[in-house]
Structure formats: structure tokens, C-alpha cells
Amino acid sequence: MAARKCPQCLTLISMGHAAAFTDRIECPSCKSVLEVAVISRHLAIWAGLLAGVLAWRLTAGGAGTFAWVVPVVLAFLAYSLVAAIGTMFTADLRLRPSEPVAEPIGDSGHGHVGGNH
């Protein structure tokens, strides 16, 4: 199946929407709740980490008062950009599993829950 398509109705989801809402995406056509598959997330994260390490290694070792800041900032920016772009291109969507319904705890007949007094 192609990346960024709803598995039920095969509607194409936009790149930005898939990258911004990886955990909960609503299909505009069939209204099913989707999420980005774990393998797609992991690929994007590993690509971002490799880009961050490369950016840090290339800029580390400078001289000056704030020489330690430049590699850290550039590594963060490289990770952020590559991970987001990687998610945009490799986002394989799947149906999100339904969440369990929370049940009330204790007896709510008198307005309080029993405990130690």
C-alpha cells in the first residue's frame, strides 16, 4: 500500500497532516481514526538521529565562548527537520485501535469513596 493512504477508503492524506498528527488522524472521506505505523515512526526517528549526530560531529570543536552551543543547536535542528521530513514521506497509515472505556471507581451513591478515616 502506498504511503499516506487511508486503509479503508484509500483516500490520500496530505504530507503535513500526516506529520503533524501522527498519533490521531481522522480520514476526511470515511471519518475513520488513523495513526502512523510504528515502523514509519522508527525510520524517521533513526534518520533524524543520524542527521543530528552528523551535524554535531561536523560542527564540534570550535573556539570561542559559545562554541559548545552551535553543535547542540545544529544537531537539534537537523534531527527535527529530518525526522519531520522522513515522517512526511514514509507515513504508512493504519487504523487506530479503539481505546478502552474508563470505569468509575468505588461506590458513587453517597458522593464519596470509602477510605481510611
N, CA, C and O atoms as a Tinker XYZ file with bonds, in Angstrom:
   468  protein
     1  N      0.845000   -1.176000    0.000000    73     2
     2  CA     0.000000    0.000000    0.000000    64     1     3
     3  C      0.890000    1.240000    0.000000    63     2     4     5
     4  O      1.942000    1.250000    0.639000    81     3
     5  N      0.486000    2.250000   -0.691000    73     3     6
     6  CA     1.253000    3.485000   -0.770000    64     5     7
     7  C      1.199000    4.238000    0.551000    63     6     8     9
     8  O      0.276000    4.071000    1.349000    81     7
     9  N      2.193000    5.053000    0.753000    73     7    10
    10  CA     2.267000    5.837000    1.990000    64     9    11
    11  C      1.166000    6.897000    1.999000    63    10    12    13
    12  O      0.784000    7.427000    0.956000    81    11
    13  N      0.669000    7.190000    3.194000    73    11    14
    14  CA    -0.301000    8.240000    3.467000    64    13    15
    15  C     -1.668000    8.001000    2.838000    63    14    16    17
    16  O     -2.349000    8.961000    2.475000    81    15
    17  N     -2.086000    6.744000    2.700000    73    15    18
    18  CA    -3.429000    6.441000    2.215000    64    17    19
    19  C     -4.223000    5.766000    3.310000    63    18    20    21
    20  O     -3.700000    4.935000    4.051000    81    19
    21  N     -5.493000    6.129000    3.408000    73    19    22
    22  CA    -6.393000    5.504000    4.373000    64    21    23
    23  C     -6.561000    4.034000    3.996000    63    22    24    25
    24  O     -6.853000    3.730000    2.840000    81    23
    25  N     -6.384000    3.118000    4.946000    73    23    26
    26  CA    -6.517000    1.701000    4.610000    64    25    27
    27  C     -7.958000    1.276000    4.298000    63    26    28    29
    28  O     -8.158000    0.207000    3.722000    81    27
    29  N     -8.956000    2.071000    4.656000    73    27    30
    30  CA   -10.339000    1.688000    4.391000    64    29    31
    31  C    -10.853000    2.219000    3.062000    63    30    32    33
    32  O    -11.451000    1.478000    2.282000    81    31
    33  N    -10.619000    3.505000    2.802000    73    31    34
    34  CA   -11.198000    4.100000    1.583000    64    33    35
    35  C    -10.148000    4.540000    0.567000    63    34    36    37
    36  O    -10.504000    5.023000   -0.508000    81    35
    37  N     -8.861000    4.382000    0.885000    73    35    38
    38  CA    -7.735000    4.719000    0.014000    64    37    39
    39  C     -7.667000    6.196000   -0.350000    63    38    40    41
    40  O     -7.164000    6.551000   -1.416000    81    39
    41  N     -8.169000    7.055000    0.528000    73    39    42
    42  CA    -8.057000    8.495000    0.341000    64    41    43
    43  C     -6.651000    8.929000    0.728000    63    42    44    45
    44  O     -6.127000    8.500000    1.756000    81    43
    45  N     -6.044000    9.773000   -0.088000    73    43    46
    46  CA    -4.695000   10.259000    0.184000    64    45    47
    47  C     -4.739000   11.351000    1.254000    63    46    48    49
    48  O     -5.498000   12.313000    1.136000    81    47
    49  N     -3.924000   11.196000    2.293000    73    47    50
    50  CA    -3.808000   12.180000    3.372000    64    49    51
    51  C     -2.611000   13.067000    3.064000    63    50    52    53
    52  O     -1.587000   12.565000    2.602000    81    51
    53  N     -2.709000   14.364000    3.305000    73    51    54
    54  CA    -1.627000   15.282000    2.975000    64    53    55
    55  C     -0.388000   15.011000    3.833000    63    54    56    57
    56  O     -0.488000   14.492000    4.945000    81    55
    57  N      0.775000   15.371000    3.299000    73    55    58
    58  CA     2.046000   15.161000    3.991000    64    57    59
    59  C      2.093000   15.883000    5.332000    63    58    60    61
    60  O      2.461000   15.301000    6.352000    81    59
    61  N      1.719000   17.142000    5.315000    73    59    62
    62  CA     1.765000   17.941000    6.529000    64    61    63
    63  C      0.826000   17.429000    7.600000    63    62    64    65
    64  O      1.158000   17.445000    8.785000    81    63
    65  N     -0.328000   16.981000    7.193000    73    63    66
    66  CA    -1.302000   16.452000    8.142000    64    65    67
    67  C     -0.798000   15.155000    8.768000    63    66    68    69
    68  O     -0.974000   14.932000    9.966000    81    67
    69  N     -0.175000   14.306000    7.965000    73    67    70
    70  CA     0.362000   13.044000    8.485000    64    69    71
    71  C      1.524000   13.284000    9.438000    63    70    72    73
    72  O      1.677000   12.551000   10.415000    81    71
    73  N      2.345000   14.295000    9.173000    73    71    74
    74  CA     3.483000   14.582000   10.042000    64    73    75
    75  C      3.062000   15.301000   11.321000    63    74    76    77
    76  O      3.667000   15.100000   12.374000    81    75
    77  N      2.043000   16.126000   11.237000    73    75    78
    78  CA     1.626000   16.900000   12.406000    64    77    79
    79  C      0.794000   16.081000   13.389000    63    78    80    81
    80  O      0.910000   16.275000   14.600000    81    79
    81  N     -0.034000   15.179000   12.895000    73    79    82
    82  CA    -0.938000   14.418000   13.745000    64    81    83
    83  C     -0.655000   12.927000   13.617000    63    82    84    85
    84  O     -1.528000   12.172000   13.187000    81    83
    85  N      0.545000   12.489000   13.980000    73    83    86
    86  CA     0.934000   11.096000   13.790000    64    85    87
    87  C      0.147000   10.144000   14.671000    63    86    88    89
    88  O     -0.018000    8.977000   14.315000    81    87
    89  N     -0.343000   10.610000   15.808000    73    87    90
    90  CA    -0.999000    9.731000   16.762000    64    89    91
    91  C     -2.505000    9.595000   16.532000    63    90    92    93
    92  O     -3.098000    8.581000   16.900000    81    91
    93  N     -3.117000   10.595000   15.935000    73    91    94
    94  CA    -4.571000   10.555000   15.734000    64    93    95
    95  C     -4.931000   11.403000   14.516000    63    94    96    97
    96  O     -4.947000   12.632000   14.579000    81    95
    97  N     -5.219000   10.721000   13.406000    73    95    98
    98  CA    -5.590000   11.384000   12.161000    64    97    99
    99  C     -6.990000   10.911000   11.791000    63    98   100   101
   100  O     -7.272000    9.713000   11.808000    81    99
   101  N     -7.862000   11.854000   11.457000    73    99   102
   102  CA    -9.200000   11.475000   11.012000    64   101   103
   103  C     -9.245000   11.576000    9.499000    63   102   104   105
   104  O     -8.926000   12.617000    8.924000    81   103
   105  N     -9.641000   10.498000    8.866000    73   103   106
   106  CA    -9.744000   10.467000    7.410000    64   105   107
   107  C    -10.825000   11.455000    6.972000    63   106   108   109
   108  O    -11.939000   11.420000    7.496000    81   107
   109  N    -10.513000   12.335000    6.018000    73   107   110
   110  CA   -11.524000   13.305000    5.593000    64   109   111
   111  C    -12.678000   12.675000    4.827000    63   110   112   113
   112  O    -13.743000   13.283000    4.724000    81   111
   113  N    -12.500000   11.493000    4.294000    73   111   114
   114  CA   -13.541000   10.859000    3.494000    64   113   115
   115  C    -14.445000    9.947000    4.325000    63   114   116   117
   116  O    -15.658000   10.152000    4.375000    81   115
   117  N    -13.852000    8.936000    4.982000    73   115   118
   118  CA   -14.671000    7.954000    5.704000    64   117   119
   119  C    -14.722000    8.196000    7.217000    63   118   120   121
   120  O    -15.412000    7.468000    7.931000    81   119
   121  N    -14.011000    9.192000    7.707000    73   119   122
   122  CA   -14.009000    9.598000    9.124000    64   121   123
   123  C    -13.467000    8.527000   10.068000    63   122   124   125
   124  O    -13.750000    8.574000   11.265000    81   123
   125  N    -12.699000    7.569000    9.564000    73   123   126
   126  CA   -12.085000    6.587000   10.453000    64   125   127
   127  C    -10.846000    7.201000   11.109000    63   126   128   129
   128  O    -10.191000    8.063000   10.523000    81   127
   129  N    -10.534000    6.759000   12.309000    73   127   130
   130  CA    -9.413000    7.296000   13.065000    64   129   131
   131  C     -8.174000    6.472000   12.722000    63   130   132   133
   132  O     -8.172000    5.247000   12.848000    81   131
   133  N     -7.114000    7.171000   12.283000    73   131   134
   134  CA    -5.893000    6.533000   11.823000    64   133   135
   135  C     -4.716000    6.981000   12.661000    63   134   136   137
   136  O     -4.805000    7.948000   13.418000    81   135
   137  N     -3.604000    6.265000   12.518000    73   135   138
   138  CA    -2.339000    6.668000   13.119000    64   137   139
   139  C     -1.212000    6.213000   12.207000    63   138   140   141
   140  O     -1.399000    5.327000   11.374000    81   139
   141  N     -0.039000    6.821000   12.366000    73   139   142
   142  CA     1.129000    6.428000   11.595000    64   141   143
   143  C      1.687000    5.152000   12.210000    63   142   144   145
   144  O      1.814000    5.050000   13.430000    81   143
   145  N      2.016000    4.186000   11.374000    73   143   146
   146  CA     2.531000    2.903000   11.850000    64   145   147
   147  C      3.864000    3.092000   12.573000    63   146   148   149
   148  O      4.613000    4.029000   12.298000    81   147
   149  N      4.137000    2.190000   13.492000    73   147   150
   150  CA     5.334000    2.280000   14.334000    64   149   151
   151  C      6.603000    2.210000   13.496000    63   150   152   153
   152  O      7.557000    2.933000   13.782000    81   151
   153  N      6.645000    1.369000   12.479000    73   151   154
   154  CA     7.850000    1.238000   11.674000    64   153   155
   155  C      8.163000    2.535000   10.932000    63   154   156   157
   156  O      9.331000    2.887000   10.771000    81   155
   157  N      7.136000    3.244000   10.483000    73   155   158
   158  CA     7.357000    4.533000    9.817000    64   157   159
   159  C      7.922000    5.556000   10.788000    63   158   160   161
   160  O      8.804000    6.338000   10.431000    81   159
   161  N      7.415000    5.551000   12.015000    73   159   162
   162  CA     7.939000    6.466000   13.034000    64   161   163
   163  C      9.397000    6.161000   13.340000    63   162   164   165
   164  O     10.220000    7.068000   13.458000    81   163
   165  N      9.709000    4.868000   13.468000    73   163   166
   166  CA    11.076000    4.480000   13.806000    64   165   167
   167  C     12.057000    4.829000   12.692000    63   166   168   169
   168  O     13.168000    5.279000   12.969000    81   167
   169  N     11.665000    4.631000   11.446000    73   167   170
   170  CA    12.536000    5.003000   10.334000    64   169   171
   171  C     12.834000    6.500000   10.347000    63   170   172   173
   172  O     13.979000    6.910000   10.160000    81   171
   173  N     11.817000    7.304000   10.565000    73   171   174
   174  CA    12.009000    8.751000   10.589000    64   173   175
   175  C     12.866000    9.178000   11.776000    63   174   176   177
   176  O     13.707000   10.067000   11.647000    81   175
   177  N     12.658000    8.555000   12.922000    73   175   178
   178  CA    13.437000    8.911000   14.112000    64   177   179
   179  C     14.900000    8.549000   13.933000    63   178   180   181
   180  O     15.780000    9.340000   14.269000    81   179
   181  N     15.170000    7.349000   13.402000    73   179   182
   182  CA    16.565000    6.943000   13.196000    64   181   183
   183  C     17.258000    7.816000   12.159000    63   182   184   185
   184  O     18.434000    8.142000   12.322000    81   183
   185  N     16.568000    8.196000   11.116000    73   183   186
   186  CA    17.153000    9.108000   10.129000    64   185   187
   187  C     17.455000   10.458000   10.768000    63   186   188   189
   188  O     18.503000   11.048000   10.504000    81   187
   189  N     16.542000   10.954000   11.607000    73   187   190
   190  CA    16.776000   12.209000   12.308000    64   189   191
   191  C     17.940000   12.134000   13.275000    63   190   192   193
   192  O     18.732000   13.071000   13.371000    81   191
   193  N     18.050000   11.018000   13.998000    73   191   194
   194  CA    19.181000   10.859000   14.922000    64   193   195
   195  C     20.513000   10.816000   14.182000    63   194   196   197
   196  O     21.493000   11.413000   14.626000    81   195
   197  N     20.549000   10.114000   13.063000    73   195   198
   198  CA    21.785000   10.079000   12.272000    64   197   199
   199  C     22.149000   11.461000   11.738000    63   198   200   201
   200  O     23.324000   11.830000   11.732000    81   199
   201  N     21.169000   12.219000   11.296000    73   199   202
   202  CA    21.425000   13.578000   10.827000    64   201   203
   203  C     21.894000   14.471000   11.967000    63   202   204   205
   204  O     22.776000   15.307000   11.771000    81   203
   205  N     21.319000   14.309000   13.151000    73   203   206
   206  CA    21.752000   15.095000   14.308000    64   205   207
   207  C     23.172000   14.775000   14.721000    63   206   208   209
   208  O     23.943000   15.682000   15.037000    81   207
   209  N     23.531000   13.507000   14.725000    73   207   210
   210  CA    24.900000   13.119000   15.078000    64   209   211
   211  C     25.879000   13.651000   14.038000    63   210   212   213
   212  O     26.951000   14.142000   14.391000    81   211
   213  N     25.524000   13.558000   12.778000    73   211   214
   214  CA    26.390000   14.070000   11.719000    64   213   215
   215  C     26.576000   15.579000   11.844000    63   214   216   217
   216  O     27.694000   16.074000   11.701000    81   215
   217  N     25.505000   16.315000   12.106000    73   215   218
   218  CA    25.597000   17.768000   12.271000    64   217   219
   219  C     26.443000   18.124000   13.482000    63   218   220   221
   220  O     27.225000   19.073000   13.433000    81   219
   221  N     26.299000   17.380000   14.558000    73   219   222
   222  CA    27.093000   17.659000   15.760000    64   221   223
   223  C     28.577000   17.381000   15.519000    63   222   224   225
   224  O     29.437000   18.168000   15.916000    81   223
   225  N     28.868000   16.256000   14.865000    73   223   226
   226  CA    30.268000   15.888000   14.609000    64   225   227
   227  C     30.947000   16.870000   13.657000    63   226   228   229
   228  O     32.139000   17.144000   13.801000    81   227
   229  N     30.210000   17.399000   12.695000    73   227   230
   230  CA    30.797000   18.337000   11.741000    64   229   231
   231  C     31.040000   19.714000   12.336000    63   230   232   233
   232  O     31.921000   20.434000   11.867000    81   231
   233  N     30.288000   20.096000   13.349000    73   231   234
   234  CA    30.417000   21.446000   13.906000    64   233   235
   235  C     31.082000   21.486000   15.270000    63   234   236   237
   236  O     31.319000   22.577000   15.789000    81   235
   237  N     31.395000   20.347000   15.874000    73   235   238
   238  CA    32.019000   20.330000   17.200000    64   237   239
   239  C     33.495000   20.731000   17.091000    63   238   240   241
   240  O     34.132000   20.540000   16.055000    81   239
   241  N     34.015000   21.287000   18.178000    73   239   242
   242  CA    35.439000   21.615000   18.258000    64   241   243
   243  C     35.782000   23.046000   17.909000    63   242   244   245
   244  O     36.954000   23.354000   17.692000    81   243
   245  N     34.813000   23.921000   17.849000    73   243   246
   246  CA    35.092000   25.316000   17.544000    64   245   247
   247  C     35.659000   26.054000   18.755000    63   246   248   249
   248  O     35.631000   25.544000   19.875000    81   247
   249  N     36.162000   27.236000   18.522000    73   247   250
   250  CA    36.727000   28.050000   19.596000    64   249   251
   251  C     35.786000   29.216000   19.885000    63   250   252   253
   252  O     35.041000   29.661000   19.012000    81   251
   253  N     35.833000   29.695000   21.110000    73   251   254
   254  CA    35.024000   30.835000   21.477000    64   253   255
   255  C     34.188000   30.556000   22.709000    63   254   256   257
   256  O     34.174000   29.441000   23.231000    81   255
   257  N     33.500000   31.569000   23.158000    73   255   258
   258  CA    32.710000   31.470000   24.371000    64   257   259
   259  C     31.510000   30.534000   24.195000    63   258   260   261
   260  O     31.213000   29.727000   25.076000    81   259
   261  N     30.847000   30.644000   23.091000    73   259   262
   262  CA    29.643000   29.834000   22.857000    64   261   263
   263  C     29.887000   28.716000   21.849000    63   262   264   265
   264  O     28.971000   28.327000   21.124000    81   263
   265  N     31.097000   28.203000   21.799000    73   263   266
   266  CA    31.431000   27.154000   20.831000    64   265   267
   267  C     30.662000   25.865000   21.109000    63   266   268   269
   268  O     30.441000   25.071000   20.194000    81   267
   269  N     30.258000   25.650000   22.342000    73   267   270
   270  CA    29.519000   24.432000   22.677000    64   269   271
   271  C     28.051000   24.512000   22.263000    63   270   272   273
   272  O     27.387000   23.484000   22.137000    81   271
   273  N     27.544000   25.726000   22.052000    73   271   274
   274  CA    26.131000   25.903000   21.722000    64   273   275
   275  C     25.843000   25.558000   20.263000    63   274   276   277
   276  O     24.818000   24.946000   19.960000    81   275
   277  N     26.726000   25.939000   19.374000    73   275   278
   278  CA    26.485000   25.765000   17.943000    64   277   279
   279  C     26.251000   24.294000   17.567000    63   278   280   281
   280  O     25.278000   24.007000   16.871000    81   279
   281  N     27.109000   23.345000   18.000000    73   279   282
   282  CA    26.835000   21.945000   17.632000    64   281   283
   283  C     25.519000   21.416000   18.190000    63   282   284   285
   284  O     24.826000   20.647000   17.523000    81   283
   285  N     25.174000   21.820000   19.399000    73   283   286
   286  CA    23.934000   21.337000   20.012000    64   285   287
   287  C     22.715000   21.874000   19.260000    63   286   288   289
   288  O     21.783000   21.121000   18.977000    81   287
   289  N     22.714000   23.158000   18.938000    73   287   290
   290  CA    21.584000   23.760000   18.229000    64   289   291
   291  C     21.455000   23.179000   16.823000    63   290   292   293
   292  O     20.350000   22.863000   16.383000    81   291
   293  N     22.565000   23.038000   16.125000    73   291   294
   294  CA    22.508000   22.487000   14.775000    64   293   295
   295  C     22.098000   21.015000   14.778000    63   294   296   297
   296  O     21.389000   20.571000   13.876000    81   295
   297  N     22.535000   20.258000   15.778000    73   295   298
   298  CA    22.122000   18.860000   15.880000    64   297   299
   299  C     20.622000   18.766000   16.140000    63   298   300   301
   300  O     19.945000   17.919000   15.558000    81   299
   301  N     20.100000   19.630000   17.008000    73   299   302
   302  CA    18.666000   19.648000   17.283000    64   301   303
   303  C     17.867000   20.008000   16.034000    63   302   304   305
   304  O     16.859000   19.369000   15.736000    81   303
   305  N     18.314000   21.031000   15.303000    73   303   306
   306  CA    17.617000   21.433000   14.088000    64   305   307
   307  C     17.671000   20.344000   13.013000    63   306   308   309
   308  O     16.680000   20.097000   12.325000    81   307
   309  N     18.822000   19.700000   12.875000    73   307   310
   310  CA    18.952000   18.630000   11.885000    64   309   311
   311  C     18.028000   17.468000   12.239000    63   310   312   313
   312  O     17.346000   16.932000   11.365000    81   311
   313  N     17.999000   17.074000   13.512000    73   311   314
   314  CA    17.108000   15.999000   13.940000    64   313   315
   315  C     15.651000   16.368000   13.661000    63   314   316   317
   316  O     14.898000   15.567000   13.107000    81   315
   317  N     15.265000   17.563000   14.041000    73   315   318
   318  CA    13.869000   17.985000   13.890000    64   317   319
   319  C     13.438000   17.997000   12.431000    63   318   320   321
   320  O     12.366000   17.494000   12.094000    81   319
   321  N     14.262000   18.566000   11.569000    73   319   322
   322  CA    13.898000   18.660000   10.161000    64   321   323
   323  C     13.870000   17.297000    9.476000    63   322   324   325
   324  O     12.924000   16.983000    8.754000    81   323
   325  N     14.897000   16.494000    9.699000    73   323   326
   326  CA    14.969000   15.202000    9.017000    64   325   327
   327  C     13.884000   14.254000    9.525000    63   326   328   329
   328  O     13.300000   13.516000    8.732000    81   327
   329  N     13.604000   14.259000   10.820000    73   327   330
   330  CA    12.551000   13.390000   11.342000    64   329   331
   331  C     11.180000   13.789000   10.803000    63   330   332   333
   332  O     10.372000   12.922000   10.470000    81   331
   333  N     10.913000   15.080000   10.716000    73   331   334
   334  CA     9.620000   15.535000   10.183000    64   333   335
   335  C      9.495000   15.210000    8.696000    63   334   336   337
   336  O      8.446000   14.744000    8.251000    81   335
   337  N     10.544000   15.449000    7.935000    73   335   338
   338  CA    10.507000   15.158000    6.504000    64   337   339
   339  C     10.423000   13.647000    6.276000    63   338   340   341
   340  O      9.720000   13.192000    5.373000    81   339
   341  N     11.135000   12.874000    7.090000    73   339   342
   342  CA    11.056000   11.422000    6.988000    64   341   343
   343  C      9.658000   10.900000    7.275000    63   342   344   345
   344  O      9.190000    9.970000    6.618000    81   343
   345  N      8.994000   11.496000    8.251000    73   343   346
   346  CA     7.617000   11.104000    8.553000    64   345   347
   347  C      6.690000   11.467000    7.406000    63   346   348   349
   348  O      5.765000   10.718000    7.089000    81   347
   349  N      6.933000   12.608000    6.785000    73   347   350
   350  CA     6.085000   13.023000    5.663000    64   349   351
   351  C      6.140000   12.024000    4.509000    63   350   352   353
   352  O      5.117000   11.741000    3.885000    81   351
   353  N      7.317000   11.493000    4.225000    73   351   354
   354  CA     7.460000   10.625000    3.061000    64   353   355
   355  C      7.226000    9.146000    3.354000    63   354   356   357
   356  O      6.889000    8.394000    2.440000    81   355
   357  N      7.393000    8.709000    4.603000    73   355   358
   358  CA     7.257000    7.280000    4.895000    64   357   359
   359  C      6.047000    6.954000    5.759000    63   358   360   361
   360  O      5.943000    5.837000    6.264000    81   359
   361  N      5.137000    7.894000    5.942000    73   359   362
   362  CA     3.996000    7.683000    6.830000    64   361   363
   363  C      3.051000    6.626000    6.262000    63   362   364   365
   364  O      2.280000    6.900000    5.342000    81   363
   365  N      3.119000    5.438000    6.809000    73   363   366
   366  CA     2.201000    4.365000    6.441000    64   365   367
   367  C      1.077000    4.377000    7.477000    63   366   368   369
   368  O      1.313000    4.126000    8.659000    81   367
   369  N     -0.132000    4.665000    7.034000    73   367   370
   370  CA    -1.246000    4.817000    7.967000    64   369   371
   371  C     -1.914000    3.478000    8.248000    63   370   372   373
   372  O     -1.985000    2.605000    7.383000    81   371
   373  N     -2.402000    3.338000    9.480000    73   371   374
   374  CA    -3.167000    2.155000    9.872000    64   373   375
   375  C     -4.310000    2.609000   10.762000    63   374   376   377
   376  O     -4.300000    3.719000   11.293000    81   375
   377  N     -5.299000    1.732000   10.916000    73   375   378
   378  CA    -6.424000    2.060000   11.786000    64   377   379
   379  C     -5.957000    2.110000   13.230000    63   378   380   381
   380  O     -5.227000    1.229000   13.684000    81   379
   381  N     -6.371000    3.120000   13.936000    73   379   382
   382  CA    -6.004000    3.252000   15.347000    64   381   383
   383  C     -6.872000    2.313000   16.173000    63   382   384   385
   384  O     -8.092000    2.295000   16.016000    81   383
   385  N     -6.241000    1.523000   17.064000    73   383   386
   386  CA    -7.045000    0.639000   17.913000    64   385   387
   387  C     -7.947000    1.449000   18.831000    63   386   388   389
   388  O     -7.585000    2.540000   19.271000    81   387
   389  N     -9.123000    0.904000   19.116000    73   387   390
   390  CA   -10.053000    1.619000   19.988000    64   389   391
   391  C     -9.522000    1.647000   21.412000    63   390   392   393
   392  O     -8.886000    0.700000   21.876000    81   391
   393  N     -9.794000    2.746000   22.092000    73   391   394
   394  CA    -9.338000    2.926000   23.469000    64   393   395
   395  C    -10.362000    2.339000   24.428000    63   394   396   397
   396  O    -11.565000    2.455000   24.192000    81   395
   397  N     -9.900000    1.706000   25.513000    73   395   398
   398  CA   -10.854000    1.160000   26.478000    64   397   399
   399  C    -11.589000    2.284000   27.205000    63   398   400   401
   400  O    -11.034000    3.358000   27.437000    81   399
   401  N    -12.833000    2.021000   27.557000    73   399   402
   402  CA   -13.653000    2.998000   28.268000    64   401   403
   403  C    -13.321000    2.926000   29.750000    63   402   404   405
   404  O    -13.275000    1.841000   30.331000    81   403
   405  N    -13.091000    4.080000   30.358000    73   403   406
   406  CA   -12.772000    4.137000   31.783000    64   405   407
   407  C    -14.023000    3.875000   32.607000    63   406   408   409
   408  O    -15.094000    4.406000   32.315000    81   407
   409  N    -13.878000    3.052000   33.639000    73   407   410
   410  CA   -14.998000    2.749000   34.524000    64   409   411
   411  C    -14.836000    3.529000   35.826000    63   410   412   413
   412  O    -13.713000    3.760000   36.274000    81   411
   413  N    -15.954000    3.938000   36.438000    73   411   414
   414  CA   -15.851000    4.658000   37.714000    64   413   415
   415  C    -15.313000    3.738000   38.807000    63   414   416   417
   416  O    -15.535000    2.527000   38.805000    81   415
   417  N    -14.597000    4.364000   39.737000    73   415   418
   418  CA   -14.016000    3.620000   40.850000    64   417   419
   419  C    -14.875000    3.816000   42.087000    63   418   420   421
   420  O    -15.268000    4.939000   42.403000    81   419
   421  N    -15.165000    2.738000   42.780000    73   419   422
   422  CA   -15.875000    2.823000   44.057000    64   421   423
   423  C    -17.370000    3.049000   43.902000    63   422   424   425
   424  O    -17.912000    3.057000   42.797000    81   423
   425  N    -18.027000    3.234000   45.060000    73   423   426
   426  CA   -19.459000    3.468000   45.112000    64   425   427
   427  C    -19.704000    4.963000   45.033000    63   426   428   429
   428  O    -19.229000    5.721000   45.878000    81   427
   429  N    -20.444000    5.385000   44.022000    73   427   430
   430  CA   -20.704000    6.814000   43.873000    64   429   431
   431  C    -22.092000    7.198000   44.369000    63   430   432   433
   432  O    -22.576000    8.286000   44.055000    81   431
   433  N    -22.747000    6.321000   45.144000    73   431   434
   434  CA   -24.106000    6.584000   45.615000    64   433   435
   435  C    -24.192000    7.708000   46.632000    63   434   436   437
   436  O    -25.192000    8.425000   46.652000    81   435
   437  N    -23.171000    7.894000   47.487000    73   435   438
   438  CA   -23.224000    8.906000   48.535000    64   437   439
   439  C    -22.313000   10.090000   48.268000    63   438   440   441
   440  O    -22.192000   10.974000   49.116000    81   439
   441  N    -21.677000   10.129000   47.119000    73   439   442
   442  CA   -20.845000   11.269000   46.796000    64   441   443
   443  C    -19.421000   11.167000   47.287000    63   442   444   445
   444  O    -18.643000   12.099000   47.082000    81   443
   445  N    -19.046000   10.076000   47.926000    73   443   446
   446  CA   -17.668000    9.930000   48.339000    64   445   447
   447  C    -17.258000    8.462000   48.200000    63   446   448   449
   448  O    -18.092000    7.559000   48.148000    81   447
   449  N    -15.955000    8.267000   48.143000    73   447   450
   450  CA   -15.422000    6.927000   48.014000    64   449   451
   451  C    -14.869000    6.510000   49.362000    63   450   452   453
   452  O    -14.253000    7.316000   50.059000    81   451
   453  N    -15.080000    5.283000   49.728000    73   451   454
   454  CA   -14.600000    4.786000   51.015000    64   453   455
   455  C    -13.099000    4.855000   51.134000    63   454   456   457
   456  O    -12.388000    4.805000   50.130000    81   455
   457  N    -12.618000    4.968000   52.333000    73   455   458
   458  CA   -11.188000    5.041000   52.589000    64   457   459
   459  C    -10.920000    4.996000   54.075000    63   458   460   461
   460  O    -11.833000    4.745000   54.861000    81   459
   461  N     -9.730000    5.226000   54.459000    73   459   462
   462  CA    -9.369000    5.232000   55.889000    64   461   463
   463  C     -9.796000    6.553000   56.516000    63   462   464   465
   464  O     -9.521000    7.626000   55.977000    81   463
   465  N    -10.469000    6.466000   57.655000    73   463   466
   466  CA   -10.915000    7.665000   58.365000    64   465   467
   467  C    -10.196000    7.782000   59.676000    63   466   468
   468  O    -10.432000    8.729000   60.426000    81   467
